[in-house]
Amino acid sequence: MNTARFAVNCSILFTELPLLERPAAAKAAGFEAVEFWWPFDTHLPGDAEVDAFERAITDAGVQLIGLNFAAGDLPAGDRGLLSSPDTAREFRDNIPVALGIGERLGCRAFNALYGNRVDGFSPEAQDELAAENLALAATAAGALGGVVLVEPVSGVDRYPLKTAADAVAVVDRVRRQSGAIGLLLDIYHLTVNGDDVSTAITRFADRIAHVQIADAPGRNEPGTGKIPVDQHLADLATAGYDGWIALEYKPSGSTAESFDWIR
């Protein structure tokens, strides 16, 4: 199995195991790289929690290539902290924690979920706040040689970034202050939202900083749905993308069996 270009998202794969056992399971399955959503219950975890997470990565012998900033309560529908006046301070306080983990583990890509629209604040005010906070994060990440990622997301009506163009507009706005920001192109989310993935790859090739894949419908492994994943990967290669391809899908069976498509 050629896993050289693929990374495992250990927040959605290997969920049959405790979180800290998943990096070792990814290594045993033949992968050299992993990524995580924010792996803690709070935006300010204790030192012991952070140390245990970092040891799980290093002891497994895998590279952490992607980490989300704290994004709130995902099961409850939260999708980020940075654009809401009620939670923006939590995001700012989380920046040095996430980047500290990245610095120690060699991770240089940090996904900043944009946040849902909230009542009582105009979209324009939220977008202004988001730009300020993303610029803070991108400046800090850039000092480490890293990049902040902006992602279109499906399944949450109040999340305003649906298409690649939506996210790129945010990226370009923030780039006036810091260049360390780029598009996270998630083939599944874009497809579900009705975006044209092939056009997005061609149009925004110079903004794509990270790629995630799953099939649709179902968000399972490639080959279980109707997305032409192989074609999109070929389009990305033609467009010059040579970074990691992160597997961010829900296995239709066991995690181990879900990797058969890679062969």
N, C-alpha and C positions, 0 to 999 in steps of 0.2 A: 504494500500500500504506500503510495507516494504522498506523504503528508507534509512535505517540505514547505509548501506555501500556505498551509492552513493552520489557523489557530483555533483553539476550542474555547468557547465562552462557557466558563465553569459555573455561571449563575443560572444557566438554562439547560446545560447538559450535565450528565452524571448526577442528576438530582436524587438518584437512588442512594447516594452516599452523603455523609455529612460534608458540609462545605469545605472544610480544611483537608479532607481526603481526596478531593477531586483533582487537584493538580497532579498528584502522584498517579491517579487513574488515567489522566490524559497522557502522561509520560509512558505508562505501561501500554497504552493503545498505540504508541508510535509517534505522538506529537511532541514538538519541542517548544511550543508557545501556547500561552493561555491568555484570556482576558476575563475581566469580571465587571459586573455592575458594582455599585458601591456595596461592599460586603459586610457592612456593620448596621446595627439598628439605630444608630444615632450619627449625626454629622460630626460629632466630636468623641470618637471612641477613646477608651483608655489605652495607656501604653501597653498593657498586657495583651489586649485584644489585637492591637496593631502588630506587636511582636509575634504573636501566634500566627497571624495571617502571613507575615513575611517569611517566617520559618517554613510554613507549608509550601511556599513557592520555592524557596532556595533548597530545601531538603528534597523536593521532588526533582530538582535539576531541570526545571523548565524556565522559559523567559516570560515574564509578564509584559505583554505588548500593548495592553489597553486597560484602562480603569475609568469607570464613571466617577464623576463627582457625586456627592450626596444629592439625592433627587426626591426626597420625601418618602412617603408611604406608597410604594408602587402598587401593591395589591388593592389599596383603597382608591387608586386612580390618580395619585400624584404623578407628575412627569417633570419634575424639576423645581428648583427653588429660586432661580435667579431673576425671574421677571415679576415676582410678586412682592410688593412692599412689606407684606407680613412675614416673608421668609428670606428676603434677600440677604439679611445679616447672617443667617445660617450658611448660605452659600459662600459668602465672603470669608466667614470663619473656617469653612471647610477647605478653602483653596490651599493653604499651607499644609494641611494634613494630607490631602490627596497627593500633592506634589512632593511632599516628603517621602511618602511611600514610593512614588515613582522614581525619585532621585536615588533612593537606596537600592531599588530593584532593577534599575535600568529601563523603566517604562517611560515612554515619551509621548504617548497619545492619551488624551484625557477627554472623555465625552461629557459635555455639559448640556444635559437635557434642558430645554428652553423654559418649560413651565407652562401651565394651563392659564387661560384667561380667567380672571377673577372678578367678581362683582364689586362695584364701587370704584373701579379704576379704569380709565379709558385704555383701549388698546395702544394708543400713541404713548401714553405715560408708561405703560408696561414695556413697550419696545425700547423706549429711552433708557429705562432702568436696566433692561437686559443688555443693551449695548455697553453701558457703563461697566456692568459686572463681568461681561465677557471680555472686555478690554483689560480689566484687572487680571483676570485669569490668564489670558493670552500673554500679557506682558510677563507675568511670573513664569508661565510655562516656557516662553521663549528664552528666558534667562537660563533654563536648563537644557536648551536645545529641543524642547518639546513643542507640541501643538495641541490646541483645544479644538474639539470636534463639535460641530453643530449638526443635528440629526432631524430629518423629517420623521414623524411617527404616525402610525395608524391606530385606530381603535379607541381614541379618546377625542370626543368632539371638541372639547375646549382647548386642545393643543393646537396652536395656530400654524405650525409649520407642517404642511402636508406634502409638498412637492420639493423636488430638488431646487427649483427656482426660489421657493420661499426661503429655504435655508441659505442659499447662496446670497440672497439679498442681505441677510443678517451678516454673513461672513464678510461681504464686501463693505458693509457699513463699519464693521469693527476693524477691518484691515487698515483703515485710515489711521488708526491709533497703534495697532500691533499686527504684524504680519503672521504671527504664530497661531493662525486659526484656519480651519478648513472644513470641507464638507465630509460628513460621514454618509456614504452612499450605502443604504440598506436596501437591497433589491426587493426584499419582501414588503417592507413598509411602502415603498414607492409604488409597487405593483398594486397592492391593496387599495391605495389611495387614488389609483387611476392614472398615475404619471407614466410617461413614456420613458422607460429605463434606458433604452438604446440611445434616444435623443439626449437624455440627461448625461450619459457617459460622454458622448461626443461634444456636447455644448459646454460642459463644465469640467472637462478633463483636467484642467490646470488647477481646479479647486479641490479635487478629490484627494482626501488625506487618509481615508480608511474605508474599508469595504466589509460589509456583513451580508450573509446570505441565509435564506430559508426559502422553502417552496410555499406556494399558495394554490388553493386554500388550505388552511390547517396549520401553517407555520411549522411543517415537519421537514424532514431532510429532503434535499434535492432528489427528484425522481418520483415523489409522492403526489405532486400537484401538476400545475400547468405552466409554471414559469420556465422559460428556456435558459436555465442557469448556465449551462455550458456556453451558450452563445453570448450571454452577458459577460462571462469571464473572458471569452475570446475578444469581445469588444473592448474590455478594459485593458487587455494586453496590447491590443492595437493602438489604443489611446495613450499608451505609455505608462500605465499604472503597473508598478512592480512591487507593491507593498503586500502586507498580509491580507489574506482572505479569512475573515473570522466566521466560524460556524456558530450561528446564533439561532438555532432551531430547537423545537420540541421533538425529541425522537418519537417516531410512531410506535416503536417497540422498545427494546433495551437500547441504551446508549451505544454499547459495543456494536450491535447489529446495524445501527444507523449509519455507520461509517462505510458500509459495503459499497455505496455509490461512488466513493473516491476511486475504487479500483477500476 
